[in-house]
Amino acid sequence: MENTLDLTNKYIAKTYNRAPVQLIRGAGSLAYDAAGNRYIDLGSGIAVNQFGIADPDWIQAVTAQLSCLQHTSNLYYSEPTARLAKILCERTGMERVFFSNSGAEANECAIKTARRRAYLTYGDASHSTIITLRGSFHGRTITTLSATGQDSFHTEFGPFTGGFVYAQSGDIEDLYRLADGEACCAVMLETIQGEGGVNVLDAEYIQAAWELCQQRDMLLIIDEVQTGNGRCGSLYSYMHYGITPDIVTTAKGLAGGLPMGATLFGSRCADVLTPGSHGSTFGGNPVAAAGAVNIINRINDELLSGVLQREQLIRDLLAGANGVVDVTGRGLMLGIRCAKPAGEIMAQAARAGVLVLTAKDKVRLLPALNIPTELLQEAIEILKRVIAE
Ligand SMILES: *Cc1c(COP(=O)(O)O)cnc(C)c1O
């Protein structure tokens, strides 16, 4: 008998360490596997299913578009895509959007834009360097790996794209030292480093990076691939800091479970990309765009205050719990440092019916933004038991 686990292990590239779980369906924050086991999902497919699994309202929006037209190239106009761009710009104050299909692509587009803007300003590549942070994660393409400030990503796939320098995260002086050392065109950062271990950057540091960029005519690029789309209690996490980034990138939860990336441009770079300078076959796909319109329109004040209430519930339940060292993050992007190895907790929690993720040495929680509080409470009690064991 051919089963999915055997077929996967035999025929799919071995890039992932998978848990022996095959999810086949779900409803909201509950998922079921092929054997009928029930799981409370605190991972959302890595911050993707913003309103959970098979959300009826989202399905309605997506299928309505799917039955009209599944794809049109970017040689023509597309209503849901245009509407989504307008909503994103109105909600952020940004001026234009480029649509792609993933976080890595959204970041590639940001990098190209920063470099092209510097090229158009100086007439050459003299200001091509981009400062990123140690512990960051920006994607898996060669260039976004190069941008990723973790040495472990910089082996065996070289030569890497040049022109990235890495600042010690949280160290304002180091940022200035790098900007003084080389002519730079941008700083790129995550307000909370997700893959890097749910590391929260100080508000003071983020504001200093913004000031530096304004002083030196550099662009501030905020990578909101994971932190965005309501995840941290505001539509985009930068909105907590009273700053105006020049570029915001997002993907993961944007379309609620369909592949979509977006690069939002502010006034300093809205017209840098011109016909032929960038593109994507699938970018702005109407079905994904219809899904994203549904998701973004539902991320309102009420939903966002619910995200912060759920964060507080999780923090209250975990406070002083046996084996919990500390909790980092904001909104529904939380990291739990535990006495026990995070990988062990993830596996044991799955066996106990709770799906969680890890980030470096922490257990990471990224539940749906509308997870019912009773389910959340049930899941955290199970998780606490596993952590304490
Ligand atoms: C996941 C992630 C990416 C990469 O997104 P993909 O869609 O996997 O290409 C980039 N940046 C951050 C902050 C991420 O969390």
The ligand as a Gaussian input file, in Angstrom:
#p B3LYP/6-31G(d) Opt

LIG

0 1
 C        9.034000      33.282000       6.083000
 C        9.805000      34.526000       5.956000
 C       10.413000      34.899000       4.738000
 C       10.396000      34.011000       3.527000
 O        9.096000      33.826000       3.029000
 P        8.825000      32.696000       1.918000
 O        7.376000      32.904000       1.556000
 O        9.096000      31.376000       2.556000
 O        9.735000      32.966000       0.786000
 C       11.056000      36.116000       4.689000
 N       11.116000      36.927000       5.758000
 C       10.555000      36.603000       6.938000
 C       10.634000      37.561000       8.081000
 C        9.894000      35.388000       7.087000
 O        9.354000      35.058000       8.261000

